[in-house]
């Protein structure tokens, strides 16, 4: 009996891709903390994940297949600044660092979930 790996892994591969993309966006914000007129961007992880998984499930029956593909690109939103700089830069370094740290923890947790699922699958296959 064939195993559908996408259904076994669930939404974790898609979450991992979105967390990696968010990490890139946050790192880009931090890299441009001193760039005049730079506007901080972010993505709403939960809404993007929900819409991507719902769209993929409706189209293919699997949340990880088409949404986790390389063509999936979440829409970025501009962050509303608490106190914009005089030069027009909206990056708050402390806020970005906190968001980056939180996203790193989520990324590591998702990797742990996937690792556990693969370990369980290997145990089921090998029997030990």
C-alpha positions in Angstrom: 0.0 0.0 0.0 1.6 3.3 -1.1 2.1 6.1 1.5 1.0 9.6 0.6 3.9 11.5 2.2 2.2 14.9 1.7 -0.8 13.9 3.8 1.5 12.3 6.4 3.6 15.4 6.8 0.6 17.7 6.9 1.1 21.4 7.0 4.6 21.4 8.4 6.5 21.6 5.1 4.5 24.7 4.1 4.9 26.2 7.5 8.7 25.7 7.2 8.8 27.5 3.9 6.8 30.4 5.2 8.9 30.7 8.3 12.1 30.7 6.1 10.6 33.4 3.9 9.6 35.5 6.9 13.1 35.1 8.3 14.5 36.5 5.0 12.1 39.5 5.2 13.0 40.3 8.8 16.7 40.0 8.0 16.3 42.4 5.1 14.5 44.8 7.4 17.4 44.6 9.9 20.0 45.0 7.1 18.3 48.3 6.1 17.8 49.8 9.5 19.9 52.8 8.5 18.7 53.2 4.9 16.8 56.4 4.4 13.1 56.0 3.3 13.2 52.2 3.7 9.8 50.8 4.7 9.8 47.8 6.9 7.9 44.8 5.6 6.5 41.6 7.1 4.1 38.9 6.3 1.1 37.8 8.4 2.2 34.2 8.9 -1.1 32.8 10.2 -3.3 34.3 7.5 -0.8 33.4 4.7 -0.6 29.8 6.0 -4.3 29.5 6.3 -5.0 30.9 2.8 -2.2 28.8 1.2 -3.2 25.6 2.9 -6.9 26.2 2.1 -6.2 27.0 -1.5 -3.9 24.0 -2.0 -6.4 21.7 -0.3 -9.2 22.9 -2.5 -7.2 22.6 -5.7 -5.3 19.3 -5.1 -6.5 17.8 -1.9 -3.0 18.2 -0.3 -1.9 21.2 1.7 1.8 20.7 0.9 1.8 20.0 -2.8 1.2 23.2 -4.7 1.4 25.8 -2.0 4.8 24.5 -0.8 6.1 24.6 -4.4 8.7 27.1 -5.6 6.1 29.3 -7.3 4.3 30.2 -4.1 5.1 33.7 -3.0 3.3 35.3 0.0 2.2 38.9 -0.2 4.3 41.2 1.9 2.8 44.0 3.9 4.3 47.2 5.1 4.7 47.4 8.9 3.0 50.3 10.6 5.8 52.2 12.5 5.5 53.0 16.1 7.9 56.0 15.7 9.2 56.5 12.1 12.6 58.1 11.8 13.1 61.6 10.5 14.7 60.2 7.3 11.5 58.2 6.5 12.9 54.8 7.7 10.2 52.7 9.5 12.5 49.9 10.8 12.4 49.5 14.5 15.6 47.4 15.2 14.3 46.1 18.6 11.0 45.1 17.2 12.6 43.4 14.2 15.1 41.5 16.4 12.2 40.3 18.7 10.2 39.1 15.6 13.3 37.4 14.2 13.9 35.6 17.5 10.3 34.5 17.7 10.3 33.3 14.1 13.6 31.4 14.8 11.9 29.5 17.7 8.9 28.6 15.5 11.3 27.5 12.7 13.2 25.2 15.0 9.9 23.8 16.4 8.7 23.0 12.9 12.0 21.3 12.1 11.6 19.2 15.3 8.0 18.2 14.4 9.2 17.1 10.9 12.2 15.3 12.3 9.9 13.4 14.7 7.5 12.5 11.9 10.4 11.2 9.7 11.8 9.2 12.7 8.3 7.6 13.3 8.0 6.8 9.6 11.5 5.1 9.6 10.5 3.2 12.7 7.3 2.0 11.0 9.3 1.0 7.9 12.2 -0.8 9.5 10.2 -2.1 12.5 12.9 -1.0 15.1 
